Amino acid sequence: MQPKSFYIHTIGCQMNVSDSERIARSLAALGYVPALSADPSDLVVVNTCAVRAKAEQKAFSLLGQLAAVKARRPELVVVVAGCVAQQERERIRERAPHVDLVLGTRAVHRLGSLLMQLGSHSRPIVAVEMDESPDEPVEAPGAEDRNGVSRFVTIMRGCDNYCAYCVVPYVRGREISRSPEAILNEIRGLSTAGVREVTLLGQNVNSYGAKEGICSFAQLLEKVNTVTDLARIRFTTSHPKDLTLELIESFATLEKLCPHIHLPVQSGSNRVLACMNRRYTREHYLDNVAKLRNSCRQISITSDLIVGFPGETRTDFEATLDLMQQVEFDSVFAFMYSDRPNTPARLLSDKVPEQEKRERLHAVLALQDRITAAKHQSLVGSVQEVMAEGYSKRPAAAAADSGKQWTGRTRGNKIVHFIDAGLHADAALIPPGRMVPVRIERALAHSLWGRLERSDASSASSGPPLKRGASCCVESTSPD
């Protein structure tokens, strides 16, 4: 009997990617196998994002396309998960009546039991209750789950900050932290299965454990740093108001913690920051940056920016450009403000015209492109430790005539495409997960290109081979 297949389309942030990984594990435990596309799979999951209007529109557009597939194959099971599922709930019945299951942000662990109920319930089943348990069941990784050498691990859910523009507290609930024991058990299982790098996830990891009275986030990092066979630790996202000196110093003391922090600033104007309810000032943010660079000189700092927040003047916007020039971010996610349901900012008057928002966004991106280009150029000639992830899907133009090339990331989270210096490209030579030295030869717009330093590669640490899957598609946005 042919096993049933599934396909997951993920729109949104790393938390959604993590939830999609959990969904894939749950479906694999039920005997499903990954499919290459939505059609002809037996089950399709659309894991949605509601942080920005455009992401929500993409979700409903995809659901509209699935309506035609469902009409042709009524047996297809369509699941809507994520923030739009939590936010829209019953309205999905009206806009997408072909959906079978609406899976809320804290109901992911119930997917298996809910699918079993489909035959005996009127459709769709709407499961959006906010489960307050911090330690939801997590499927153990198995042979079929080795979808990479880097994985996300959720350490907390929800958010208590209520930024004026943000829908996250309304769709992911109040902040709640998992126990250190549960987190470490999950990471140990992943490490045993061959994962070499974990990224710890939370809407604000800096406040991990504060409500529960358990260890601080810096103390959790110390515990994770002791996990055998784990080579790298990353985390996201950090709220600037809760960045502690203890955490800053972790970059200097924990050898597995990568020198990269995503620290969303959103605006360089104190007036706008106050209207956003961010609860820090421009000066506080710049002081954090100085402390980070004092603790770890080579640290990469990335950020989020919103342009066109209601009432943002030209002077406010120029303050953002000035902050960008002072900090010199390695990269930024920049977005035009859009009204979101339930958020206080939607009620603010003095909205910035769309054309003005677009012009400001273009100015931010142009400035950041120049800063990023200069940072990338400064690395040309250096040798970087890169964790090999596999062959590049799209070879860089710099290596178009050089045959196959690998891809990976530096400890500072920069993408590197590289080739073997003069040797035949054989996957067996560089197992995914191996740390290899790469000499950077060219700086590209969004990545680096270089050649493997073969003289040292044989002594680099190795990891297990990567079983590459094609069970999902990811469209990224940033929630913070």
Backbone torsions as a table, in degrees:
resi	resn	phi	psi	omega
1	MET	NA	130.9	-178.5
2	GLN	-69.5	126.7	179.0
3	PRO	-67.9	151.9	177.1
4	LYS	-72.3	151.9	-177.5
5	SER	-117.8	158.4	179.0
6	PHE	-136.7	157.1	176.4
7	TYR	-140.5	135.3	-179.4
8	ILE	-119.6	127.0	173.9
9	HIS	-110.4	116.2	-174.9
10	THR	-107.4	125.8	175.2
11	ILE	-117.0	125.8	174.7
12	GLY	130.8	-156.6	-169.9
13	CYS	-85.9	-176.7	-179.8
14	GLN	-61.8	-31.0	178.5
15	MET	-62.8	-38.5	176.6
16	ASN	-68.0	-38.2	176.6
17	VAL	-61.3	-43.2	178.4
18	SER	-61.6	-43.4	178.4
19	ASP	-63.7	-37.2	177.6
20	SER	-64.7	-36.4	176.2
21	GLU	-63.9	-39.6	177.6
22	ARG	-65.7	-40.9	177.9
23	ILE	-61.7	-43.4	-180.0
24	ALA	-61.7	-40.8	178.4
25	ARG	-64.4	-40.9	179.4
26	SER	-63.3	-42.2	-179.5
27	LEU	-69.3	-37.6	177.1
28	ALA	-62.6	-37.5	179.0
29	ALA	-65.9	-24.0	178.5
30	LEU	-89.2	0.3	177.3
31	GLY	98.7	2.8	177.9
32	TYR	-75.7	153.1	176.0
33	VAL	-122.7	149.5	-178.7
34	PRO	-68.3	143.6	176.8
35	ALA	-109.4	160.7	-178.9
36	LEU	-78.7	-21.7	-177.8
37	SER	-156.2	171.4	-179.5
38	ALA	-64.5	-34.7	179.2
39	ASP	-119.1	114.3	25.4
40	PRO	-113.0	48.6	178.8
41	SER	-70.5	163.1	-179.2
42	ASP	-88.9	-23.2	-178.8
43	LEU	-143.3	131.7	178.9
44	VAL	-121.5	130.2	174.9
45	VAL	-111.6	124.3	172.9
46	VAL	-104.9	105.3	-178.2
47	ASN	-93.7	112.5	-162.4
48	THR	-104.3	163.9	178.6
49	CYS	-128.0	135.8	180.0
50	ALA	-116.3	8.6	-174.8
51	VAL	-65.4	-35.8	177.9
52	ARG	-129.8	150.4	-175.6
53	ALA	-58.8	-38.3	-177.5
54	LYS	-62.9	-39.5	179.5
55	ALA	-65.1	-39.5	178.1
56	GLU	-65.8	-40.6	178.7
57	GLN	-62.3	-38.9	178.0
58	LYS	-62.2	-39.4	-178.7
59	ALA	-62.9	-47.4	-178.8
60	PHE	-70.5	-30.0	175.4
61	SER	-63.9	-43.9	178.9
62	LEU	-65.6	-40.1	177.4
63	LEU	-62.3	-35.5	176.7
64	GLY	-63.2	-39.7	177.3
65	GLN	-65.9	-35.5	-179.5
66	LEU	-70.8	-20.8	178.2
67	ALA	-60.3	-40.3	179.3
68	ALA	-66.9	-38.0	177.9
69	VAL	-66.0	-41.8	-179.7
70	LYS	-65.1	-36.3	179.0
71	ALA	-65.2	-34.4	179.8
72	ARG	-80.5	-32.5	-179.5
73	ARG	-131.5	84.0	-175.6
74	PRO	-58.3	-22.4	-178.7
75	GLU	-73.8	-13.0	178.4
76	LEU	-60.6	132.8	176.5
77	VAL	-99.3	123.6	-179.1
78	VAL	-111.9	123.7	-178.9
79	VAL	-117.5	131.5	172.3
80	VAL	-107.7	122.6	-179.2
81	ALA	-122.8	174.1	173.1
82	GLY	89.1	-161.7	-169.4
83	CYS	-69.2	-36.4	177.6
84	VAL	-67.6	-37.3	176.1
85	ALA	-60.1	-43.2	-179.8
86	GLN	-69.4	-39.7	-174.7
87	GLN	-76.7	-44.7	-172.9
88	GLU	-88.6	-31.2	173.7
89	ARG	46.2	-106.0	-174.6
90	GLU	-67.3	-28.6	-177.8
91	ARG	-63.7	-23.1	177.8
92	ILE	-63.6	-32.2	176.3
93	ARG	-56.0	-40.2	-176.9
94	GLU	-78.0	-44.9	-174.9
95	ARG	-80.5	-27.2	-178.0
96	ALA	-142.1	71.7	-176.0
97	PRO	-64.7	-13.0	179.4
98	HIS	-81.9	-4.9	179.2
99	VAL	-72.1	136.6	-178.3
100	ASP	-94.4	-33.0	-175.0
101	LEU	-143.6	129.0	174.1
102	VAL	-105.9	112.4	-171.0
103	LEU	-109.9	110.5	-178.1
104	GLY	-69.1	170.9	-173.5
105	THR	-66.5	-24.3	179.4
106	ARG	-113.0	24.9	177.6
107	ALA	-119.1	9.9	-176.5
108	VAL	-57.4	-39.1	-177.5
109	HIS	-69.6	-9.9	180.0
110	ARG	-96.1	3.3	-172.9
111	LEU	-54.7	-48.2	-176.7
112	GLY	-57.6	-48.9	-178.3
113	SER	-67.5	-34.4	179.3
114	LEU	-68.2	-38.4	177.9
115	LEU	-63.0	-35.2	179.7
116	MET	-69.0	-19.7	-179.0
117	GLN	-88.3	-9.5	-173.6
118	LEU	-58.4	-37.0	-176.9
119	GLY	-70.0	-21.0	-175.4
120	SER	-112.0	5.0	179.9
121	HIS	-122.6	152.9	171.6
122	SER	-68.9	144.8	-176.0
123	ARG	-101.9	151.0	-1.3
124	PRO	-83.9	156.6	168.2
125	ILE	-82.8	129.5	-179.7
126	VAL	-111.4	111.0	-178.1
127	ALA	-119.1	92.5	-175.7
128	VAL	-127.5	15.9	178.2
129	GLU	-65.3	141.8	-178.9
130	MET	-86.2	99.5	176.7
131	ASP	-71.3	122.0	-176.8
132	GLU	-90.9	5.8	178.2
133	SER	-73.8	126.5	-178.6
134	PRO	-73.8	-25.4	-174.3
135	ASP	-113.8	74.3	177.2
136	GLU	-67.3	150.7	178.6
137	PRO	-58.1	137.0	178.1
138	VAL	-123.0	123.5	178.9
139	GLU	-63.8	135.7	177.4
140	ALA	-69.1	142.7	178.2
141	PRO	-67.1	143.8	177.7
142	GLY	-130.1	-174.5	-177.7
143	ALA	-60.2	-35.3	-177.5
144	GLU	-77.2	-6.0	-172.6
145	ASP	-103.9	4.0	-176.2
146	ARG	-79.5	74.4	-175.2
147	ASN	-96.9	23.1	177.2
148	GLY	155.9	169.4	179.4
149	VAL	-100.0	-1.2	178.0
150	SER	-127.6	132.9	-176.2
151	ARG	-138.3	154.4	173.8
152	PHE	-90.1	142.1	174.6
153	VAL	-130.5	116.2	179.8
154	THR	-76.8	125.0	179.7
155	ILE	-105.2	-15.8	-179.9
156	MET	-160.6	158.0	179.8
157	ARG	-129.1	155.0	175.9
158	GLY	81.1	179.9	-176.7
159	CYS	-155.2	140.0	178.6
160	ASP	-110.0	8.1	-170.8
161	ASN	-85.4	-31.9	177.4
162	TYR	52.1	54.3	170.8
163	CYS	-60.8	145.6	-168.6
164	ALA	-62.9	-24.3	-175.8
165	TYR	-99.5	-6.0	-162.9
166	CYS	-104.8	134.3	-178.5
167	VAL	-92.4	-8.7	-172.2
168	VAL	-54.3	-46.7	-179.3
169	PRO	-60.6	-26.1	-177.4
170	TYR	-83.7	-24.1	-177.6
171	VAL	-108.8	-16.3	177.7
172	ARG	-118.0	-0.4	173.0
173	GLY	82.3	-176.4	179.5
174	ARG	-73.7	158.5	-175.4
175	GLU	-67.4	134.1	176.9
176	ILE	-149.1	133.4	-174.6
177	SER	-104.0	141.2	172.4
178	ARG	-75.6	158.5	179.3
179	SER	-73.3	149.0	176.9
180	PRO	-57.0	-36.7	-178.8
181	GLU	-62.2	-45.0	-179.8
182	ALA	-64.7	-40.4	179.7
183	ILE	-64.5	-47.3	-178.4
184	LEU	-65.6	-37.7	177.7
185	ASN	-62.7	-40.4	178.7
186	GLU	-65.3	-43.5	-178.5
187	ILE	-66.9	-39.5	177.8
188	ARG	-62.4	-40.3	177.7
189	GLY	-63.4	-40.6	178.4
190	LEU	-66.0	-42.2	179.5
191	SER	-61.8	-41.9	178.1
192	THR	-63.4	-33.4	179.9
193	ALA	-79.8	-2.9	174.8
194	GLY	111.8	0.4	178.7
195	VAL	-71.9	133.4	-176.5
196	ARG	-107.1	-17.3	-176.8
197	GLU	-139.8	134.0	174.3
198	VAL	-121.9	146.2	172.8
199	THR	-115.1	117.3	-179.3
200	LEU	-81.0	130.0	-171.5
201	LEU	-115.3	142.4	170.2
202	GLY	-170.4	156.9	176.6
203	GLN	-64.8	-30.8	175.1
204	ASN	-148.8	83.9	-175.8
205	VAL	-62.1	-22.7	-178.0
206	ASN	-63.2	-24.4	-179.9
207	SER	-99.0	14.0	179.8
208	TYR	-52.7	131.8	172.0
209	GLY	78.1	-7.6	-174.4
210	ALA	-64.4	-44.6	-178.5
211	LYS	-69.6	-35.3	-175.8
212	GLU	-85.6	-12.6	-179.0
213	GLY	73.1	24.7	176.6
214	ILE	-95.3	-165.5	-174.3
215	CYS	-64.2	158.9	176.1
216	SER	-74.1	169.2	179.0
217	PHE	-64.7	-40.0	178.2
218	ALA	-61.4	-38.8	177.9
219	GLN	-67.8	-36.1	175.5
220	LEU	-62.6	-42.4	178.2
221	LEU	-59.6	-38.5	177.7
222	GLU	-60.6	-40.6	-179.9
223	LYS	-66.8	-44.7	-179.2
224	VAL	-64.6	-33.7	-179.5
225	ASN	-60.8	-19.0	-178.3
226	THR	-90.7	-4.5	-176.9
227	VAL	-67.4	123.8	-179.0
228	THR	-63.6	143.0	176.4
229	ASP	72.9	-6.3	174.2
230	LEU	-82.1	130.9	-175.2
231	ALA	-102.5	-32.9	-174.4
232	ARG	-138.2	145.5	174.9
233	ILE	-126.7	132.3	172.8
234	ARG	-128.6	169.6	174.2
235	PHE	-155.2	158.5	176.1
236	THR	-166.6	143.1	6.2
237	THR	-116.6	154.1	179.9
238	SER	-105.1	129.6	173.8
239	HIS	-88.3	127.5	-175.9
240	PRO	-56.5	-32.3	-176.5
241	LYS	-68.4	-20.5	-176.1
242	ASP	-111.6	13.4	179.9
243	LEU	-76.2	115.0	-175.5
244	THR	-96.6	159.4	176.1
245	LEU	-64.5	-34.2	177.4
246	GLU	-58.9	-43.7	179.2
247	LEU	-70.3	-42.0	178.9
248	ILE	-57.5	-42.6	-178.7
249	GLU	-70.7	-17.8	177.6
250	SER	-60.9	-29.7	180.0
251	PHE	-66.5	-22.5	179.6
252	ALA	-93.6	-18.9	-171.5
253	THR	-111.5	-21.9	-176.4
254	LEU	-101.7	112.9	-172.2
255	GLU	-68.4	-24.7	-178.6
256	LYS	-89.9	-12.2	-179.1
257	LEU	-76.8	118.7	-177.3
258	CYS	-70.4	144.6	-178.4
259	PRO	-79.7	68.2	178.7
260	HIS	-150.4	135.0	175.1
261	ILE	-136.9	135.1	173.8
262	HIS	-98.4	112.8	-172.1
263	LEU	-126.4	87.5	-174.6
264	PRO	-62.2	126.6	177.7
265	VAL	-102.6	-33.4	176.7
266	GLN	71.6	-42.6	179.2
267	SER	-155.7	153.6	175.9
268	GLY	-98.0	4.7	-177.9
269	SER	-103.3	126.1	177.7
270	ASN	-61.6	-35.7	179.7
271	ARG	-64.5	-44.9	179.4
272	VAL	-68.1	-40.5	178.4
273	LEU	-58.9	-39.4	177.9
274	ALA	-66.1	-41.9	178.2
275	CYS	-65.2	-31.7	178.2
276	MET	-76.6	-11.0	-176.0
277	ASN	63.2	40.9	-179.9
278	ARG	-81.7	-22.9	173.2
279	ARG	64.7	34.5	166.7
280	TYR	-150.7	166.0	179.0
281	THR	-110.4	169.1	175.1
282	ARG	-57.2	-42.9	-177.5
283	GLU	-65.4	-39.9	177.6
284	HIS	-63.0	-42.3	179.7
285	TYR	-62.9	-46.8	-179.4
286	LEU	-64.0	-32.9	176.6
287	ASP	-66.6	-39.8	175.6
288	ASN	-59.8	-43.3	180.0
289	VAL	-62.0	-43.4	179.7
290	ALA	-62.6	-41.3	179.5
291	LYS	-66.3	-40.1	178.3
292	LEU	-61.3	-45.3	-178.0
293	ARG	-73.8	-24.4	174.3
294	ASN	-72.7	-35.1	179.1
295	SER	-75.5	-37.4	-176.3
296	CYS	-143.2	98.9	-171.8
297	ARG	-57.6	-35.9	-174.6
298	GLN	-92.5	11.6	-175.0
299	ILE	-62.3	138.3	173.3
300	SER	-92.4	133.2	-179.9
301	ILE	-121.4	121.5	176.7
302	THR	-117.0	166.1	-172.7
303	SER	-155.6	172.6	172.5
304	ASP	-115.4	144.9	177.4
305	LEU	-136.3	138.1	173.5
306	ILE	-114.6	125.9	176.0
307	VAL	-106.7	147.5	176.2
308	GLY	79.5	24.9	173.2
309	PHE	-60.1	144.8	-177.1
310	PRO	-49.7	127.9	179.5
311	GLY	86.4	-2.2	179.8
312	GLU	-66.8	117.9	179.6
313	THR	-87.7	172.8	176.5
314	ARG	-62.3	-37.2	178.7
315	THR	-64.6	-41.9	176.5
316	ASP	-59.5	-45.4	-178.3
317	PHE	-64.5	-40.8	178.9
318	GLU	-64.2	-28.7	175.3
319	ALA	-66.0	-34.0	176.2
320	THR	-67.0	-45.4	177.6
321	LEU	-60.7	-39.7	179.8
322	ASP	-65.1	-41.4	177.9
323	LEU	-63.2	-41.2	177.4
324	MET	-58.0	-41.6	-179.0
325	GLN	-69.0	-33.7	178.5
326	GLN	-71.0	-44.9	-175.6
327	VAL	-77.7	-38.8	-173.5
328	GLU	57.0	66.3	178.0
329	PHE	-59.4	149.8	174.6
330	ASP	-71.6	-34.9	173.2
331	SER	-164.5	162.8	176.9
332	VAL	-139.1	152.3	164.4
333	PHE	-99.9	118.3	-177.6
334	ALA	-119.7	138.8	-175.4
335	PHE	-140.6	152.3	169.6
336	MET	-81.7	137.9	177.5
337	TYR	-61.2	140.4	171.8
338	SER	-139.8	140.9	178.9
339	ASP	-62.6	137.3	176.4
340	ARG	-124.8	147.3	-178.1
341	PRO	-57.1	143.6	173.4
342	ASN	74.2	-9.7	-176.0
343	THR	-86.0	144.2	179.4
344	PRO	-59.5	-32.8	-175.4
345	ALA	-64.0	-25.4	-179.0
346	ARG	-65.1	-21.6	-178.4
347	LEU	-90.0	-6.9	-178.9
348	LEU	-72.6	142.5	175.9
349	SER	-88.8	-169.6	178.3
350	ASP	58.4	48.9	177.2
351	LYS	-68.6	143.2	178.7
352	VAL	-79.6	131.1	-179.9
353	PRO	-57.6	148.4	-176.7
354	GLU	-58.4	-42.5	-179.1
355	GLN	-62.7	-39.8	178.3
356	GLU	-65.9	-39.9	177.4
357	LYS	-62.1	-42.6	179.3
358	ARG	-62.3	-42.6	179.9
359	GLU	-63.6	-39.5	179.0
360	ARG	-68.2	-39.7	177.6
361	LEU	-61.7	-44.5	179.2
362	HIS	-61.6	-38.1	179.8
363	ALA	-66.3	-41.4	177.7
364	VAL	-62.4	-47.3	-177.4
365	LEU	-65.7	-38.3	179.4
366	ALA	-65.2	-42.5	178.7
367	LEU	-64.5	-44.6	-179.1
368	GLN	-65.6	-35.8	176.8
369	ASP	-58.5	-40.2	-179.8
370	ARG	-68.3	-41.0	-179.8
371	ILE	-66.1	-46.0	-179.7
372	THR	-62.3	-41.8	179.9
373	ALA	-59.9	-41.9	180.0
374	ALA	-66.7	-39.8	178.4
375	LYS	-65.5	-42.5	178.5
376	HIS	-64.1	-41.6	-178.9
377	GLN	-63.2	-33.1	-178.8
378	SER	-67.5	-17.0	-179.4
379	LEU	-91.2	-9.7	179.5
380	VAL	-62.3	129.5	-178.0
381	GLY	97.2	-17.4	179.9
382	SER	-84.0	162.1	174.4
383	VAL	-107.6	122.8	-176.7
384	GLN	-112.6	140.7	172.1
385	GLU	-77.3	121.3	-177.3
386	VAL	-120.7	134.1	172.4
387	MET	-89.7	112.2	-178.3
388	ALA	-66.3	132.2	-179.7
389	GLU	-111.0	-18.7	-179.0
390	GLY	144.1	-172.0	178.9
391	TYR	-72.0	144.4	174.9
392	SER	-67.4	134.4	176.9
393	LYS	-73.7	-35.0	-179.8
394	ARG	-126.6	98.2	-179.6
395	PRO	-55.3	138.4	178.1
396	ALA	-65.3	149.5	-178.9
397	ALA	-57.8	-31.3	-178.8
398	ALA	-65.7	-18.8	-177.5
399	ALA	-123.0	20.9	-174.9
400	ALA	-60.2	-27.9	-177.8
401	ASP	-104.2	15.9	-174.4
402	SER	-110.0	11.9	179.6
403	GLY	80.0	-158.0	-177.0
404	LYS	-66.2	148.4	176.6
405	GLN	-138.4	152.9	177.5
406	TRP	-93.0	169.0	174.2
407	THR	-136.7	153.4	177.9
408	GLY	-170.9	-170.5	-179.3
409	ARG	-131.0	148.6	173.2
410	THR	-78.0	171.7	174.9
411	ARG	-62.5	-28.7	177.1
412	GLY	-82.6	9.4	174.3
413	ASN	73.0	28.2	175.4
414	LYS	-95.8	134.2	180.0
415	ILE	-72.9	132.8	178.7
416	VAL	-127.9	126.3	170.0
417	HIS	-100.6	134.4	-176.6
418	PHE	-148.8	156.1	177.6
419	ILE	-121.0	163.2	174.9
420	ASP	-77.4	129.3	-175.4
421	ALA	-69.3	88.3	173.1
422	GLY	87.3	-2.2	-179.5
423	LEU	-106.0	158.1	179.4
424	HIS	-64.1	131.8	-179.1
425	ALA	-72.7	104.8	179.9
426	ASP	-124.3	124.4	-176.2
427	ALA	-57.5	-29.1	-178.0
428	ALA	-67.4	-21.7	-178.3
429	LEU	-72.4	-31.7	-178.1
430	ILE	-131.5	87.0	177.2
431	PRO	-62.8	135.8	174.6
432	PRO	-53.7	136.2	-175.5
433	GLY	103.9	-12.3	179.6
434	ARG	-79.8	139.2	174.4
435	MET	-88.1	120.6	-176.3
436	VAL	-127.8	148.3	175.2
437	PRO	-84.0	129.6	-179.8
438	VAL	-126.4	126.4	175.5
439	ARG	-85.4	122.0	-177.1
440	ILE	-78.2	125.3	-178.1
441	GLU	-111.6	-27.0	-179.4
442	ARG	-141.8	146.2	175.2
443	ALA	-103.0	122.4	177.2
444	LEU	-105.6	173.1	-173.6
445	ALA	-60.6	-43.4	-175.7
446	HIS	-123.8	9.7	-177.5
447	SER	-159.9	-179.6	177.2
448	LEU	-121.2	157.8	178.4
449	TRP	-132.4	137.4	-179.5
450	GLY	-159.8	-169.8	-178.4
451	ARG	-125.0	142.2	178.2
452	LEU	-65.1	134.0	174.6
453	GLU	-85.8	89.9	-170.8
454	ARG	-62.1	-27.7	-176.0
455	SER	-61.9	-28.0	-178.3
456	ASP	-105.6	-10.6	-171.0
457	ALA	-64.0	-31.9	-175.7
458	SER	-66.1	-22.2	-179.1
459	SER	-96.6	-1.1	-178.9
460	ALA	-70.6	151.0	180.0
461	SER	-68.2	147.5	-176.0
462	SER	-116.6	161.7	176.5
463	GLY	-132.4	179.4	-177.6
464	PRO	-74.2	159.4	176.0
465	PRO	-63.6	150.6	-178.5
466	LEU	-93.6	126.6	174.3
467	LYS	-93.8	105.2	-174.0
468	ARG	-83.1	129.0	179.9
469	GLY	-114.0	172.3	179.4
470	ALA	-141.1	46.0	-173.8
471	SER	-92.4	-4.8	-176.6
472	CYS	-152.8	160.6	176.0
473	CYS	-122.3	139.8	-176.9
474	VAL	-122.8	130.6	169.9
475	GLU	-117.1	121.8	-170.2
476	SER	-95.7	137.9	165.6
477	THR	-136.1	172.3	178.6
478	SER	-116.9	135.3	-172.3
479	PRO	-90.5	-6.5	-166.4
480	ASP	-111.6	NA	NA
